[in-house]
Amino acid sequence: MAEPGLVVLDITGGDEDTVRAVMAALEERRAASGIGLVRRDPGEPGVRARVYADVLRPGRDGP
């Protein structure tokens, strides 16, 4: 990344538990928007979620 700042991540997984685990792990490492809404798109496999993370600020466990 050329300049640090806010990133938007769209996470797709096979099930809700997997997507929530990814969001929780991200929140541990970076200041993030937290575990948000997980959605299913009709006709599409798996579930999706969006999370916002600040690459400048560490999460709860540091950098």
mmCIF file of the N, C-alpha and C atoms, coordinates in Angstrom:
data_MODEL
# 
_entry.id   MODEL 
# 
loop_
_atom_site.group_PDB 
_atom_site.id 
_atom_site.type_symbol 
_atom_site.label_atom_id 
_atom_site.label_alt_id 
_atom_site.label_comp_id 
_atom_site.label_asym_id 
_atom_site.label_entity_id 
_atom_site.label_seq_id 
_atom_site.pdbx_PDB_ins_code 
_atom_site.Cartn_x 
_atom_site.Cartn_y 
_atom_site.Cartn_z 
_atom_site.occupancy 
_atom_site.B_iso_or_equiv 
_atom_site.pdbx_formal_charge 
_atom_site.auth_seq_id 
_atom_site.auth_comp_id 
_atom_site.auth_asym_id 
_atom_site.auth_atom_id 
_atom_site.pdbx_PDB_model_num 
ATOM 1   N N  . MET A 1 1  ? 0.826   -1.168  0.000  1.00 0.00 ? 1  MET A N  1 
ATOM 2   C CA . MET A 1 1  ? 0.000   0.000   0.000  1.00 0.00 ? 1  MET A CA 1 
ATOM 3   C C  . MET A 1 1  ? 0.881   1.245   0.000  1.00 0.00 ? 1  MET A C  1 
ATOM 4   N N  . ALA A 1 2  ? 0.610   2.155   -0.858 1.00 0.00 ? 2  ALA A N  1 
ATOM 5   C CA . ALA A 1 2  ? 1.418   3.363   -0.957 1.00 0.00 ? 2  ALA A CA 1 
ATOM 6   C C  . ALA A 1 2  ? 1.203   4.300   0.227  1.00 0.00 ? 2  ALA A C  1 
ATOM 7   N N  . GLU A 1 3  ? -0.053  4.459   0.651  1.00 0.00 ? 3  GLU A N  1 
ATOM 8   C CA . GLU A 1 3  ? -0.351  5.333   1.781  1.00 0.00 ? 3  GLU A CA 1 
ATOM 9   C C  . GLU A 1 3  ? -1.250  4.595   2.758  1.00 0.00 ? 3  GLU A C  1 
ATOM 10  N N  . PRO A 1 4  ? -0.900  4.591   4.039  1.00 0.00 ? 4  PRO A N  1 
ATOM 11  C CA . PRO A 1 4  ? -1.735  3.901   5.023  1.00 0.00 ? 4  PRO A CA 1 
ATOM 12  C C  . PRO A 1 4  ? -3.028  4.661   5.285  1.00 0.00 ? 4  PRO A C  1 
ATOM 13  N N  . GLY A 1 5  ? -3.983  3.973   5.807  1.00 0.00 ? 5  GLY A N  1 
ATOM 14  C CA . GLY A 1 5  ? -5.258  4.590   6.149  1.00 0.00 ? 5  GLY A CA 1 
ATOM 15  C C  . GLY A 1 5  ? -6.344  3.548   6.286  1.00 0.00 ? 5  GLY A C  1 
ATOM 16  N N  . LEU A 1 6  ? -7.535  3.930   5.905  1.00 0.00 ? 6  LEU A N  1 
ATOM 17  C CA . LEU A 1 6  ? -8.699  3.067   6.025  1.00 0.00 ? 6  LEU A CA 1 
ATOM 18  C C  . LEU A 1 6  ? -8.781  2.099   4.840  1.00 0.00 ? 6  LEU A C  1 
ATOM 19  N N  . VAL A 1 7  ? -9.060  0.842   5.139  1.00 0.00 ? 7  VAL A N  1 
ATOM 20  C CA . VAL A 1 7  ? -9.298  -0.140  4.087  1.00 0.00 ? 7  VAL A CA 1 
ATOM 21  C C  . VAL A 1 7  ? -10.688 -0.739  4.297  1.00 0.00 ? 7  VAL A C  1 
ATOM 22  N N  . VAL A 1 8  ? -11.307 -1.131  3.214  1.00 0.00 ? 8  VAL A N  1 
ATOM 23  C CA . VAL A 1 8  ? -12.605 -1.782  3.241  1.00 0.00 ? 8  VAL A CA 1 
ATOM 24  C C  . VAL A 1 8  ? -12.395 -3.204  2.738  1.00 0.00 ? 8  VAL A C  1 
ATOM 25  N N  . LEU A 1 9  ? -12.816 -4.166  3.537  1.00 0.00 ? 9  LEU A N  1 
ATOM 26  C CA . LEU A 1 9  ? -12.649 -5.562  3.161  1.00 0.00 ? 9  LEU A CA 1 
ATOM 27  C C  . LEU A 1 9  ? -14.014 -6.217  3.023  1.00 0.00 ? 9  LEU A C  1 
ATOM 28  N N  . ASP A 1 10 ? -14.255 -6.845  1.895  1.00 0.00 ? 10 ASP A N  1 
ATOM 29  C CA . ASP A 1 10 ? -15.439 -7.667  1.705  1.00 0.00 ? 10 ASP A CA 1 
ATOM 30  C C  . ASP A 1 10 ? -14.991 -9.105  1.908  1.00 0.00 ? 10 ASP A C  1 
ATOM 31  N N  . ILE A 1 11 ? -15.568 -9.747  2.904  1.00 0.00 ? 11 ILE A N  1 
ATOM 32  C CA . ILE A 1 11 ? -15.167 -11.103 3.280  1.00 0.00 ? 11 ILE A CA 1 
ATOM 33  C C  . ILE A 1 11 ? -16.265 -12.063 2.834  1.00 0.00 ? 11 ILE A C  1 
ATOM 34  N N  . THR A 1 12 ? -15.867 -13.123 2.165  1.00 0.00 ? 12 THR A N  1 
ATOM 35  C CA . THR A 1 12 ? -16.799 -14.162 1.724  1.00 0.00 ? 12 THR A CA 1 
ATOM 36  C C  . THR A 1 12 ? -16.340 -15.483 2.288  1.00 0.00 ? 12 THR A C  1 
ATOM 37  N N  . GLY A 1 13 ? -17.261 -16.232 2.845  1.00 0.00 ? 13 GLY A N  1 
ATOM 38  C CA . GLY A 1 13 ? -16.917 -17.535 3.411  1.00 0.00 ? 13 GLY A CA 1 
ATOM 39  C C  . GLY A 1 13 ? -18.037 -18.525 3.195  1.00 0.00 ? 13 GLY A C  1 
ATOM 40  N N  . GLY A 1 14 ? -17.735 -19.762 3.481  1.00 0.00 ? 14 GLY A N  1 
ATOM 41  C CA . GLY A 1 14 ? -18.709 -20.830 3.289  1.00 0.00 ? 14 GLY A CA 1 
ATOM 42  C C  . GLY A 1 14 ? -19.858 -20.789 4.265  1.00 0.00 ? 14 GLY A C  1 
ATOM 43  N N  . ASP A 1 15 ? -19.616 -20.243 5.470  1.00 0.00 ? 15 ASP A N  1 
ATOM 44  C CA . ASP A 1 15 ? -20.671 -20.180 6.468  1.00 0.00 ? 15 ASP A CA 1 
ATOM 45  C C  . ASP A 1 15 ? -20.454 -18.980 7.388  1.00 0.00 ? 15 ASP A C  1 
ATOM 46  N N  . GLU A 1 16 ? -21.468 -18.663 8.160  1.00 0.00 ? 16 GLU A N  1 
ATOM 47  C CA . GLU A 1 16 ? -21.444 -17.487 9.022  1.00 0.00 ? 16 GLU A CA 1 
ATOM 48  C C  . GLU A 1 16 ? -20.357 -17.578 10.095 1.00 0.00 ? 16 GLU A C  1 
ATOM 49  N N  . ASP A 1 17 ? -20.154 -18.751 10.669 1.00 0.00 ? 17 ASP A N  1 
ATOM 50  C CA . ASP A 1 17 ? -19.127 -18.904 11.707 1.00 0.00 ? 17 ASP A CA 1 
ATOM 51  C C  . ASP A 1 17 ? -17.733 -18.580 11.178 1.00 0.00 ? 17 ASP A C  1 
ATOM 52  N N  . THR A 1 18 ? -17.443 -19.005 9.960  1.00 0.00 ? 18 THR A N  1 
ATOM 53  C CA . THR A 1 18 ? -16.135 -18.742 9.362  1.00 0.00 ? 18 THR A CA 1 
ATOM 54  C C  . THR A 1 18 ? -15.926 -17.257 9.136  1.00 0.00 ? 18 THR A C  1 
ATOM 55  N N  . VAL A 1 19 ? -16.927 -16.590 8.589  1.00 0.00 ? 19 VAL A N  1 
ATOM 56  C CA . VAL A 1 19 ? -16.823 -15.151 8.322  1.00 0.00 ? 19 VAL A CA 1 
ATOM 57  C C  . VAL A 1 19 ? -16.670 -14.383 9.636  1.00 0.00 ? 19 VAL A C  1 
ATOM 58  N N  . ARG A 1 20 ? -17.423 -14.758 10.650 1.00 0.00 ? 20 ARG A N  1 
ATOM 59  C CA . ARG A 1 20 ? -17.313 -14.084 11.955 1.00 0.00 ? 20 ARG A CA 1 
ATOM 60  C C  . ARG A 1 20 ? -15.930 -14.311 12.575 1.00 0.00 ? 20 ARG A C  1 
ATOM 61  N N  . ALA A 1 21 ? -15.365 -15.490 12.404 1.00 0.00 ? 21 ALA A N  1 
ATOM 62  C CA . ALA A 1 21 ? -14.024 -15.769 12.930 1.00 0.00 ? 21 ALA A CA 1 
ATOM 63  C C  . ALA A 1 21 ? -12.968 -14.905 12.237 1.00 0.00 ? 21 ALA A C  1 
ATOM 64  N N  . VAL A 1 22 ? -13.098 -14.715 10.933 1.00 0.00 ? 22 VAL A N  1 
ATOM 65  C CA . VAL A 1 22 ? -12.162 -13.862 10.190 1.00 0.00 ? 22 VAL A CA 1 
ATOM 66  C C  . VAL A 1 22 ? -12.274 -12.423 10.684 1.00 0.00 ? 22 VAL A C  1 
ATOM 67  N N  . MET A 1 23 ? -13.504 -11.933 10.854 1.00 0.00 ? 23 MET A N  1 
ATOM 68  C CA . MET A 1 23 ? -13.680 -10.556 11.335 1.00 0.00 ? 23 MET A CA 1 
ATOM 69  C C  . MET A 1 23 ? -13.115 -10.384 12.741 1.00 0.00 ? 23 MET A C  1 
ATOM 70  N N  . ALA A 1 24 ? -13.308 -11.373 13.601 1.00 0.00 ? 24 ALA A N  1 
ATOM 71  C CA . ALA A 1 24 ? -12.783 -11.294 14.966 1.00 0.00 ? 24 ALA A CA 1 
ATOM 72  C C  . ALA A 1 24 ? -11.250 -11.279 14.958 1.00 0.00 ? 24 ALA A C  1 
ATOM 73  N N  . ALA A 1 25 ? -10.635 -12.100 14.109 1.00 0.00 ? 25 ALA A N  1 
ATOM 74  C CA . ALA A 1 25 ? -9.173  -12.133 14.021 1.00 0.00 ? 25 ALA A CA 1 
ATOM 75  C C  . ALA A 1 25 ? -8.638  -10.801 13.505 1.00 0.00 ? 25 ALA A C  1 
ATOM 76  N N  . LEU A 1 26 ? -9.316  -10.218 12.540 1.00 0.00 ? 26 LEU A N  1 
ATOM 77  C CA . LEU A 1 26 ? -8.899  -8.916  12.021 1.00 0.00 ? 26 LEU A CA 1 
ATOM 78  C C  . LEU A 1 26 ? -8.999  -7.854  13.110 1.00 0.00 ? 26 LEU A C  1 
ATOM 79  N N  . GLU A 1 27 ? -10.062 -7.905  13.880 1.00 0.00 ? 27 GLU A N  1 
ATOM 80  C CA . GLU A 1 27 ? -10.261 -6.927  14.951 1.00 0.00 ? 27 GLU A CA 1 
ATOM 81  C C  . GLU A 1 27 ? -9.169  -7.029  16.024 1.00 0.00 ? 27 GLU A C  1 
ATOM 82  N N  . GLU A 1 28 ? -8.634  -8.224  16.217 1.00 0.00 ? 28 GLU A N  1 
ATOM 83  C CA . GLU A 1 28 ? -7.540  -8.407  17.176 1.00 0.00 ? 28 GLU A CA 1 
ATOM 84  C C  . GLU A 1 28 ? -6.260  -7.725  16.700 1.00 0.00 ? 28 GLU A C  1 
ATOM 85  N N  . ARG A 1 29 ? -6.072  -7.653  15.398 1.00 0.00 ? 29 ARG A N  1 
ATOM 86  C CA . ARG A 1 29 ? -4.811  -7.146  14.836 1.00 0.00 ? 29 ARG A CA 1 
ATOM 87  C C  . ARG A 1 29 ? -4.851  -5.674  14.427 1.00 0.00 ? 29 ARG A C  1 
ATOM 88  N N  . ARG A 1 30 ? -6.009  -5.178  14.066 1.00 0.00 ? 30 ARG A N  1 
ATOM 89  C CA . ARG A 1 30 ? -6.151  -3.800  13.572 1.00 0.00 ? 30 ARG A CA 1 
ATOM 90  C C  . ARG A 1 30 ? -7.388  -3.177  14.188 1.00 0.00 ? 30 ARG A C  1 
ATOM 91  N N  . ALA A 1 31 ? -7.358  -1.848  14.316 1.00 0.00 ? 31 ALA A N  1 
ATOM 92  C CA . ALA A 1 31 ? -8.563  -1.137  14.724 1.00 0.00 ? 31 ALA A CA 1 
ATOM 93  C C  . ALA A 1 31 ? -9.581  -1.322  13.601 1.00 0.00 ? 31 ALA A C  1 
ATOM 94  N N  . ALA A 1 32 ? -10.672 -1.992  13.904 1.00 0.00 ? 32 ALA A N  1 
ATOM 95  C CA . ALA A 1 32 ? -11.640 -2.346  12.868 1.00 0.00 ? 32 ALA A CA 1 
ATOM 96  C C  . ALA A 1 32 ? -13.053 -2.005  13.339 1.00 0.00 ? 32 ALA A C  1 
ATOM 97  N N  . SER A 1 33 ? -13.969 -2.019  12.388 1.00 0.00 ? 33 SER A N  1 
ATOM 98  C CA . SER A 1 33 ? -15.353 -1.670  12.678 1.00 0.00 ? 33 SER A CA 1 
ATOM 99  C C  . SER A 1 33 ? -16.070 -2.737  13.491 1.00 0.00 ? 33 SER A C  1 
ATOM 100 N N  . GLY A 1 34 ? -15.438 -3.874  13.685 1.00 0.00 ? 34 GLY A N  1 
ATOM 101 C CA . GLY A 1 34 ? -16.049 -4.927  14.498 1.00 0.00 ? 34 GLY A CA 1 
ATOM 102 C C  . GLY A 1 34 ? -16.828 -5.921  13.666 1.00 0.00 ? 34 GLY A C  1 
ATOM 103 N N  . ILE A 1 35 ? -17.394 -6.859  14.352 1.00 0.00 ? 35 ILE A N  1 
ATOM 104 C CA . ILE A 1 35 ? -18.156 -7.913  13.690 1.00 0.00 ? 35 ILE A CA 1 
ATOM 105 C C  . ILE A 1 35 ? -19.503 -7.329  13.308 1.00 0.00 ? 35 ILE A C  1 
ATOM 106 N N  . GLY A 1 36 ? -19.731 -7.258  12.023 1.00 0.00 ? 36 GLY A N  1 
ATOM 107 C CA . GLY A 1 36 ? -20.938 -6.617  11.522 1.00 0.00 ? 36 GLY A CA 1 
ATOM 108 C C  . GLY A 1 36 ? -21.932 -7.611  10.951 1.00 0.00 ? 36 GLY A C  1 
ATOM 109 N N  . LEU A 1 37 ? -22.812 -7.084  10.158 1.00 0.00 ? 37 LEU A N  1 
ATOM 110 C CA . LEU A 1 37 ? -23.873 -7.854  9.528  1.00 0.00 ? 37 LEU A CA 1 
ATOM 111 C C  . LEU A 1 37 ? -23.287 -8.868  8.544  1.00 0.00 ? 37 LEU A C  1 
ATOM 112 N N  . VAL A 1 38 ? -23.719 -10.102 8.666  1.00 0.00 ? 38 VAL A N  1 
ATOM 113 C CA . VAL A 1 38 ? -23.348 -11.159 7.725  1.00 0.00 ? 38 VAL A CA 1 
ATOM 114 C C  . VAL A 1 38 ? -24.582 -11.423 6.878  1.00 0.00 ? 38 VAL A C  1 
ATOM 115 N N  . ARG A 1 39 ? -24.414 -11.419 5.564  1.00 0.00 ? 39 ARG A N  1 
ATOM 116 C CA . ARG A 1 39 ? -25.585 -11.569 4.693  1.00 0.00 ? 39 ARG A CA 1 
ATOM 117 C C  . ARG A 1 39 ? -25.402 -12.719 3.703  1.00 0.00 ? 39 ARG A C  1 
ATOM 118 N N  . ARG A 1 40 ? -26.521 -13.217 3.271  1.00 0.00 ? 40 ARG A N  1 
ATOM 119 C CA . ARG A 1 40 ? -26.563 -14.220 2.198  1.00 0.00 ? 40 ARG A CA 1 
ATOM 120 C C  . ARG A 1 40 ? -27.204 -13.563 0.982  1.00 0.00 ? 40 ARG A C  1 
ATOM 121 N N  . ASP A 1 41 ? -26.564 -13.712 -0.144 1.00 0.00 ? 41 ASP A N  1 
ATOM 122 C CA . ASP A 1 41 ? -27.126 -13.194 -1.389 1.00 0.00 ? 41 ASP A CA 1 
ATOM 123 C C  . ASP A 1 41 ? -27.857 -14.333 -2.088 1.00 0.00 ? 41 ASP A C  1 
ATOM 124 N N  . PRO A 1 42 ? -29.152 -14.151 -2.400 1.00 0.00 ? 42 PRO A N  1 
ATOM 125 C CA . PRO A 1 42 ? -29.927 -15.208 -3.045 1.00 0.00 ? 42 PRO A CA 1 
ATOM 126 C C  . PRO A 1 42 ? -29.242 -15.709 -4.320 1.00 0.00 ? 42 PRO A C  1 
ATOM 127 N N  . GLY A 1 43 ? -29.152 -17.016 -4.432 1.00 0.00 ? 43 GLY A N  1 
ATOM 128 C CA . GLY A 1 43 ? -28.560 -17.625 -5.610 1.00 0.00 ? 43 GLY A CA 1 
ATOM 129 C C  . GLY A 1 43 ? -27.044 -17.709 -5.587 1.00 0.00 ? 43 GLY A C  1 
ATOM 130 N N  . GLU A 1 44 ? -26.408 -17.129 -4.575 1.00 0.00 ? 44 GLU A N  1 
ATOM 131 C CA . GLU A 1 44 ? -24.946 -17.150 -4.450 1.00 0.00 ? 44 GLU A CA 1 
ATOM 132 C C  . GLU A 1 44 ? -24.551 -18.067 -3.288 1.00 0.00 ? 44 GLU A C  1 
ATOM 133 N N  . PRO A 1 45 ? -23.482 -18.841 -3.452 1.00 0.00 ? 45 PRO A N  1 
ATOM 134 C CA . PRO A 1 45 ? -23.043 -19.701 -2.355 1.00 0.00 ? 45 PRO A CA 1 
ATOM 135 C C  . PRO A 1 45 ? -22.377 -18.891 -1.240 1.00 0.00 ? 45 PRO A C  1 
ATOM 136 N N  . GLY A 1 46 ? -22.444 -19.388 -0.011 1.00 0.00 ? 46 GLY A N  1 
ATOM 137 C CA . GLY A 1 46 ? -21.738 -18.778 1.108  1.00 0.00 ? 46 GLY A CA 1 
ATOM 138 C C  . GLY A 1 46 ? -22.405 -17.522 1.644  1.00 0.00 ? 46 GLY A C  1 
ATOM 139 N N  . VAL A 1 47 ? -21.654 -16.835 2.504  1.00 0.00 ? 47 VAL A N  1 
ATOM 140 C CA . VAL A 1 47 ? -22.128 -15.610 3.134  1.00 0.00 ? 47 VAL A CA 1 
ATOM 141 C C  . VAL A 1 47 ? -21.081 -14.520 2.948  1.00 0.00 ? 47 VAL A C  1 
ATOM 142 N N  . ARG A 1 48 ? -21.505 -13.271 3.127  1.00 0.00 ? 48 ARG A N  1 
ATOM 143 C CA . ARG A 1 48 ? -20.608 -12.135 2.918  1.00 0.00 ? 48 ARG A CA 1 
ATOM 144 C C  . ARG A 1 48 ? -20.741 -11.150 4.076  1.00 0.00 ? 48 ARG A C  1 
ATOM 145 N N  . ALA A 1 49 ? -19.661 -10.424 4.307  1.00 0.00 ? 49 ALA A N  1 
ATOM 146 C CA . ALA A 1 49 ? -19.667 -9.357  5.304  1.00 0.00 ? 49 ALA A CA 1 
ATOM 147 C C  . ALA A 1 49 ? -18.664 -8.299  4.866  1.00 0.00 ? 49 ALA A C  1 
ATOM 148 N N  . ARG A 1 50 ? -18.861 -7.091  5.346  1.00 0.00 ? 50 ARG A N  1 
ATOM 149 C CA . ARG A 1 50 ? -17.932 -5.992  5.052  1.00 0.00 ? 50 ARG A CA 1 
ATOM 150 C C  . ARG A 1 50 ? -17.392 -5.483  6.379  1.00 0.00 ? 50 ARG A C  1 
ATOM 151 N N  . VAL A 1 51 ? -16.095 -5.233  6.401  1.00 0.00 ? 51 VAL A N  1 
ATOM 152 C CA . VAL A 1 51 ? -15.456 -4.697  7.597  1.00 0.00 ? 51 VAL A CA 1 
ATOM 153 C C  . VAL A 1 51 ? -14.512 -3.574  7.169  1.00 0.00 ? 51 VAL A C  1 
ATOM 154 N N  . TYR A 1 52 ? -14.427 -2.565  8.003  1.00 0.00 ? 52 TYR A N  1 
ATOM 155 C CA . TYR A 1 52 ? -13.544 -1.428  7.762  1.00 0.00 ? 52 TYR A CA 1 
ATOM 156 C C  . TYR A 1 52 ? -12.412 -1.508  8.777  1.00 0.00 ? 52 TYR A C  1 
ATOM 157 N N  . ALA A 1 53 ? -11.189 -1.316  8.320  1.00 0.00 ? 53 ALA A N  1 
ATOM 158 C CA . ALA A 1 53 ? -10.035 -1.408  9.219  1.00 0.00 ? 53 ALA A CA 1 
ATOM 159 C C  . ALA A 1 53 ? -9.107  -0.224  8.999  1.00 0.00 ? 53 ALA A C  1 
ATOM 160 N N  . ASP A 1 54 ? -8.499  0.233   10.081 1.00 0.00 ? 54 ASP A N  1 
ATOM 161 C CA . ASP A 1 54 ? -7.548  1.326   10.044 1.00 0.00 ? 54 ASP A CA 1 
ATOM 162 C C  . ASP A 1 54 ? -6.163  0.717   10.105 1.00 0.00 ? 54 ASP A C  1 
ATOM 163 N N  . VAL A 1 55 ? -5.395  0.852   9.029  1.00 0.00 ? 55 VAL A N  1 
ATOM 164 C CA . VAL A 1 55 ? -4.064  0.237   9.004  1.00 0.00 ? 55 VAL A CA 1 
ATOM 165 C C  . VAL A 1 55 ? -3.052  1.034   9.797  1.00 0.00 ? 55 VAL A C  1 
ATOM 166 N N  . LEU A 1 56 ? -3.428  2.212   10.288 1.00 0.00 ? 56 LEU A N  1 
ATOM 167 C CA . LEU A 1 56 ? -2.531  3.019   11.109 1.00 0.00 ? 56 LEU A CA 1 
ATOM 168 C C  . LEU A 1 56 ? -2.576  2.620   12.581 1.00 0.00 ? 56 LEU A C  1 
ATOM 169 N N  . ARG A 1 57 ? -3.733  2.203   13.044 1.00 0.00 ? 57 ARG A N  1 
ATOM 170 C CA . ARG A 1 57 ? -3.886  1.905   14.465 1.00 0.00 ? 57 ARG A CA 1 
ATOM 171 C C  . ARG A 1 57 ? -3.939  0.402   14.708 1.00 0.00 ? 57 ARG A C  1 
ATOM 172 N N  . PRO A 1 58 ? -3.134  -0.095  15.631 1.00 0.00 ? 58 PRO A N  1 
ATOM 173 C CA . PRO A 1 58 ? -3.178  -1.514  15.952 1.00 0.00 ? 58 PRO A CA 1 
ATOM 174 C C  . PRO A 1 58 ? -4.472  -1.865  16.686 1.00 0.00 ? 58 PRO A C  1 
ATOM 175 N N  . GLY A 1 59 ? -4.774  -3.140  16.697 1.00 0.00 ? 59 GLY A N  1 
ATOM 176 C CA . GLY A 1 59 ? -5.939  -3.628  17.429 1.00 0.00 ? 59 GLY A CA 1 
ATOM 177 C C  . GLY A 1 59 ? -5.591  -3.847  18.878 1.00 0.00 ? 59 GLY A C  1 
ATOM 178 N N  . ARG A 1 60 ? -6.326  -4.741  19.521 1.00 0.00 ? 60 ARG A N  1 
ATOM 179 C CA . ARG A 1 60 ? -6.163  -4.979  20.951 1.00 0.00 ? 60 ARG A CA 1 
ATOM 180 C C  . ARG A 1 60 ? -4.828  -5.617  21.311 1.00 0.00 ? 60 ARG A C  1 
ATOM 181 N N  . ASP A 1 61 ? -4.274  -6.413  20.383 1.00 0.00 ? 61 ASP A N  1 
ATOM 182 C CA . ASP A 1 61 ? -3.027  -7.126  20.665 1.00 0.00 ? 61 ASP A CA 1 
ATOM 183 C C  . ASP A 1 61 ? -1.789  -6.396  20.151 1.00 0.00 ? 61 ASP A C  1 
ATOM 184 N N  . GLY A 1 62 ? -1.936  -5.190  19.657 1.00 0.00 ? 62 GLY A N  1 
ATOM 185 C CA . GLY A 1 62 ? -0.783  -4.461  19.136 1.00 0.00 ? 62 GLY A CA 1 
ATOM 186 C C  . GLY A 1 62 ? -0.598  -4.679  17.656 1.00 0.00 ? 62 GLY A C  1 
ATOM 187 N N  . PRO A 1 63 ? 0.553   -4.242  17.095 1.00 0.00 ? 63 PRO A N  1 
ATOM 188 C CA . PRO A 1 63 ? 0.773   -4.302  15.641 1.00 0.00 ? 63 PRO A CA 1 
ATOM 189 C C  . PRO A 1 63 ? 0.778   -5.679  15.053 1.00 0.00 ? 63 PRO A C  1 
# 
